[in-house]
Each structure stands twice: as C-alpha cells, then as structure tokens.
Amino acid sequence: MITLTDAAVSQIKDMMEAEGDQSLMLRIGVKGGGCSGLSYGMGFDSEKHEEDTLLTINGLSVLVDKESEPIIKGLVVDYKQNMMGGGFTIDNPNAIASCGCGSSFRTATNAGTPEDC
C-alpha cells in the first residue's frame, strides 16, 4: 500500500530516537485543505484507533486511517538531503493535480476542500 525508501526509514528512525520513545508509530494520512483540496499529514502517534490500519514497513509501525487508505494507495515517501537541507518527498500515483508548492493535491475521485494559499 505504501513504500518508504531506505532514506525515509532512516530519517524517521532518527526522529523517533530524538523523541525518546521507540514505541511511537508513524501516522500517514490526508486531510482537506491546501490550494488543490487535499494535504498530506505525517507525524508520530502512540495510539492506534479502531478505524486505523496498522502496517509494518521496513521495521516501522505505520498507521493509516480508513478514509486516507484509497487516496494514498501506492504512495512512495522518500527523504532527500541537499545543500539547502533535507526534507521528505511524496510521490502519489493517485494525484492528478497538485499546487506549485507540492504539499496539496487532488485525485480523480476526491477533490477535497480547496482553500486559498
């Protein structure tokens, strides 16, 4: 369902270590908003909710809520480092349009709730 590259996994594990809690799980999801209608969300969570799917990807526990599942199916998360710093990149095969900043998108079946940037 989701692919995390080795670089992304390494960065996420470093961030978890900095949090001081190795029991944290990575939560990946989608919410309405942004220029194109949908925005990605990634963060740590210590609790699995009933409507969540728990995945194990490269040794990481990853939570995805049921509403986000079809929108992020096939998602690839990478981490790139360059002279300007580093950051996560997201490639979503379901996105048919995205905004210039790359953090907002829409799919053929879900336009989300666009808002002014």
Buried (B, 14 or more C-beta within 10 A) or exposed (E): BBEBBEBBBEBBBEEBEEEEEEEBBBBBBBBBBBBBBBBBEBEBBEEEEEEBEEBEBBEBBBBBBEEBBEBBEEBBBBBEEEEEEEEBEBEBEBBEEBBEEEBBBBBEEBBBEBEEE
